Amino acid sequence: MSKQNKQPLLQRPAVVGVLASLLSIVVGLVLGFVLLVLLNPGAAVGGMRAMLATGFSNMDKLGKVLYQAAPLMMCGLSVGFAFKTGLFNIGASGQYTMGAFFSLLCAIQFQMPWYVCLLAGAVGGAIWGIFPGLFKAYFNVNEVITAIMFNWIGMYLVNLLLANMPNMLASGWGASNSDRTAALNVANPGAILPRGPFAALFGNSSWINISIVITIIFAILVWVILQKTTFGYELKACGLSRDAAQYAGINSKRNIVLSMVISGALSGIGGGIYYLAGTGQYVLEKSILGMGFNGIPVALLASSNPIGTIFASLFISYIQVGGAAMQPAYSSETIDIVIAVIIYLAAFALLMRGIITKAVSGHKGKEGAAK
Amino acid sequence: MMVGRDVQFAVDKKPCEVGKPILEVEDLVVPSKVHKNNAVRGVSFNVRAGEIVCVAGIDGNGQSELIYGITGLEKPTSGTIRLEGRDITNAPIRERSKAGMSHIPEDRHKHGLVLDYTLADNMVLQRYWQPEFQNHGFIKKNAVLQYAERLIKQYDVRSGQGPATIARSMSGGNQQKAIIAREVDKDPQLLVAVQPTRGLDVGAIEYIHKQIVAERDKGRAVLLVSLELDEVMNLSDRILVIYEGEIVGEFDPKKTTVEELGLYMAGAKKQGEAKA
């Protein structure tokens, strides 16, 4: 209800939200710097500069930031969307893996064009999202438990299937390694995401393609669904108060399942978009892909707001790319720790929001509500 | 008085003119959420147009579950419920609402409001799906705001920031007024009100009583559940006493006393057959 501008700037929820996120990022960076000093005092300043400046240092790096931000944004949207319905979709990782598998299956096995592959990714993610949704809605099984189990089931299922599909593996397309899927530029160049008209702007960096545009469109779409439609109204009502939603005649079971399906589809597209870029090949992993889990801090940092997710994912992708540039002075493990500290503190946005609201209202003194 | 004028506790009302039965309940059995036995054990009664029927009883004797069964929040084990002759025993809540049932719930925080929604969003909680407020699934924000503003004015719902107020931040009385505005403005055939004045100040209580009587005078059927004996005696045209899930007596408030009701409510007496 932004039409009324009567409220002072600092008390508007949107302003407080943005401010809270920025403040938590600053606190995170400061703490990250302290950690750098502790670990290797000599290289701390240079390391921090590398982390903060690398993303903008040249167009190739900026392209990489956008390239990594795209799947991260989809996972963030996925987790945030489920949050709005009162569900904690920790299964984004499994849905992401499934999405990647479905996309690659269409791309390599069935030689489909990229848009069909992306759609298949959405279907794959949705299938993996529907199970936790069904269990939650009809048997009241906590979605966190089901989703975590489905993360592992998804990962091993994909590994199993790929290992038994010689056509899918790089070894089936002339390469020597059989632990990863075929490179798309060999197997099916038509499945690689178009580079888009703006590729030249980035000096034809190999990272750049239309994925970031697609994900921003999805972010806006999710925002519209949540804010403008009766469906979003129902979903949020279920999330905020399941009893009140039931009282209003909203079918909360149906909404929980639908919410998980949409959430899964978003993660699935994230998986598709990452591997259809053509730069990465799916490697048969022994551990769950981190991308889905990284979606959780993205969603938290953005307070589940789809538009905020755009910026949150760009930020996290930015410090990841920056972190990689600290490599010689710091080992990759310590860089991960520093990044984790920054992200961890960045996710304190909710706490910060409370502090800011308190500080502002303490200043102004509370106005008594009517009666 | 604290509201700046005299408050009338006795409600002025015309003698009731009853019409055809609106709500008919037959042998209704409703399970309990807290124990394995049935909370409502074979209850039959009806509510006719233009009367306020009050279910009185000590809390925990099945009145909450009776309302859950009638409004669809809980599935009845057996029995039938008819609204204007139409069987709604197993109808979903939305269907009951469409068929003309309004429900002022017992717990305004749990059921009545989505506390973190704005007042405007709460005002359309039962109607957001109607063509008036949505177009191909898109909510008409202006229509919702205008509607909320009208209800706020008409029913004197006070809040800090008008329709944009978060429902949680409103006072209990105004939250309740908002629910009543929403439910009464739906123009229902049957208004089910459960403890509509619980925990409210005298001004709000008086106002809500007037609204309920106004509905009855419009020829609507009102089913009221209250634990306040004063409210029961003042408001109702017919009193049903519920004890351990059964209706043990039916009274005319003009011909009975609080003491007599008390005996039935405590289970000391029981009428041979309810005259409904």
Chai-1 contact restraints between the chains, C-beta under 6 A:
chainA,res_idxA,chainB,res_idxB,connection_type,confidence,min_distance_angstrom,max_distance_angstrom,comment,restraint_id
A,M1,B,T118,contact,1.0,0.0,6.0,A-B,restraint_1
A,M1,B,A164,contact,1.0,0.0,6.0,A-B,restraint_2
A,K228,B,F138,contact,1.0,0.0,6.0,A-B,restraint_3
A,T229,B,G137,contact,1.0,0.0,6.0,A-B,restraint_4
A,T229,B,F138,contact,1.0,0.0,6.0,A-B,restraint_5
A,T230,B,Y128,contact,1.0,0.0,6.0,A-B,restraint_6
A,T230,B,W129,contact,1.0,0.0,6.0,A-B,restraint_7
A,T230,B,Q134,contact,1.0,0.0,6.0,A-B,restraint_8
A,T230,B,G137,contact,1.0,0.0,6.0,A-B,restraint_9
A,T230,B,I139,contact,1.0,0.0,6.0,A-B,restraint_10
A,Y233,B,Y128,contact,1.0,0.0,6.0,A-B,restraint_11
A,A237,B,V114,contact,1.0,0.0,6.0,A-B,restraint_12
A,L240,B,V114,contact,1.0,0.0,6.0,A-B,restraint_13
A,L240,B,D116,contact,1.0,0.0,6.0,A-B,restraint_14
A,S241,B,V114,contact,1.0,0.0,6.0,A-B,restraint_15
A,D243,B,K110,contact,1.0,0.0,6.0,A-B,restraint_16
A,D243,B,H111,contact,1.0,0.0,6.0,A-B,restraint_17
A,A244,B,H111,contact,1.0,0.0,6.0,A-B,restraint_18
A,A244,B,V114,contact,1.0,0.0,6.0,A-B,restraint_19
A,Y247,B,H111,contact,1.0,0.0,6.0,A-B,restraint_20
A,A248,B,L125,contact,1.0,0.0,6.0,A-B,restraint_21
A,A248,B,Q126,contact,1.0,0.0,6.0,A-B,restraint_22
A,G249,B,I93,contact,1.0,0.0,6.0,A-B,restraint_23
A,G249,B,R94,contact,1.0,0.0,6.0,A-B,restraint_24
A,G249,B,S97,contact,1.0,0.0,6.0,A-B,restraint_25
A,A369,B,G160,contact,1.0,0.0,6.0,A-B,restraint_26
A,A370,B,R158,contact,1.0,0.0,6.0,A-B,restraint_27
A,K371,B,R158,contact,1.0,0.0,6.0,A-B,restraint_28
A,K371,B,S171,contact,1.0,0.0,6.0,A-B,restraint_29
